[in-house]
Amino acid sequence: MRFLDFTQHYVSLTTPGMIFKDLIIVGFRTVETQPAPVGDIRAYDVRTGKLQWAFHTIPHKGEYGADTWPAMAGGLVFRRHDDLG
């Protein structure tokens, strides 16, 4: 399974992040062509900037609900991580 490093690709924050306790939670917009990072929702520590967790908007193989998503449901933006290469 190959994951793209979202820090090395074009993304755009189209809404402000939401603060919850010591986390800033953000989603983002990305390109719809390959290669492109998938649109997971991420939470970062507001003091260190370290990634604390990511919510997979499309479940990864082995996660609950992954079997309900076809490989190319909705195009690249909705493509599962395990189908990227």
C-alpha positions as CSV (number, residue, x, y, z in Angstrom):
1,M,0.0,0.0,0.0
2,R,1.4,3.4,-1.0
3,F,0.3,6.6,0.9
4,L,1.0,10.0,-0.6
5,D,2.7,12.5,1.8
6,F,0.0,15.2,2.0
7,T,2.7,17.7,3.2
8,Q,4.3,17.5,-0.3
9,H,1.2,18.1,-2.5
10,Y,-1.2,20.9,-3.1
11,V,-3.9,21.3,-0.5
12,S,-6.1,24.3,0.3
13,L,-7.8,25.0,3.6
14,T,-11.2,26.4,2.5
15,T,-12.7,26.8,6.0
16,P,-11.0,27.7,9.3
17,G,-10.0,24.9,11.6
18,M,-12.0,24.1,14.7
19,I,-10.4,24.2,18.1
20,F,-11.3,21.4,20.6
21,K,-9.3,21.4,23.8
22,D,-5.6,21.4,22.6
23,L,-6.4,20.3,19.1
24,I,-7.0,22.1,15.8
25,I,-9.2,20.0,13.5
26,V,-9.0,20.6,9.8
27,G,-10.3,19.3,6.5
28,F,-8.9,20.5,3.2
29,R,-9.5,20.7,-0.5
30,T,-7.1,18.9,-2.9
31,V,-6.7,18.3,-6.6
32,E,-8.8,15.6,-8.3
33,T,-6.0,14.3,-10.5
34,Q,-3.2,11.9,-9.7
35,P,-1.1,12.1,-7.6
36,A,-3.3,13.6,-4.9
37,P,-3.6,13.1,-1.2
38,V,-6.9,11.8,0.0
39,G,-9.2,14.1,2.0
40,D,-8.9,12.8,5.5
41,I,-9.9,15.0,8.4
42,R,-6.9,15.6,10.7
43,A,-6.3,16.9,14.2
44,Y,-3.1,18.6,15.2
45,D,-1.7,19.5,18.6
46,V,-1.9,23.3,18.8
47,R,1.3,23.5,20.7
48,T,3.6,21.2,18.8
49,G,1.9,20.9,15.4
50,K,2.1,17.1,15.5
51,L,-0.6,15.1,13.9
52,Q,-2.7,13.5,16.6
53,W,-5.3,11.6,14.6
54,A,-6.9,11.3,11.2
55,F,-10.4,10.3,10.3
56,H,-10.5,8.4,7.0
57,T,-13.4,9.8,5.1
58,I,-13.2,6.6,3.0
59,P,-12.4,3.6,5.2
60,H,-9.1,1.8,4.6
61,K,-9.1,-1.9,3.8
62,G,-9.8,-3.8,7.0
63,E,-11.7,-0.8,8.6
64,Y,-15.4,-0.9,9.3
65,G,-17.4,-0.1,6.2
66,A,-14.5,-0.5,3.7
67,D,-16.3,-3.3,2.0
68,T,-19.1,-1.0,1.1
69,W,-16.9,1.2,-1.2
70,P,-16.1,0.2,-4.7
71,A,-12.6,1.0,-5.9
72,M,-13.5,4.1,-7.9
73,A,-16.6,5.3,-6.2
74,G,-17.0,9.0,-7.1
75,G,-13.6,9.3,-8.9
76,L,-10.2,10.0,-7.4
77,V,-11.3,12.1,-4.5
78,F,-13.3,9.2,-3.2
79,R,-10.7,6.5,-4.0
80,R,-9.6,4.2,-1.2
81,H,-6.0,4.4,0.0
82,D,-5.4,0.7,-0.9
83,D,-6.4,1.4,-4.5
84,L,-3.7,4.1,-5.1
85,G,-0.9,1.8,-6.0
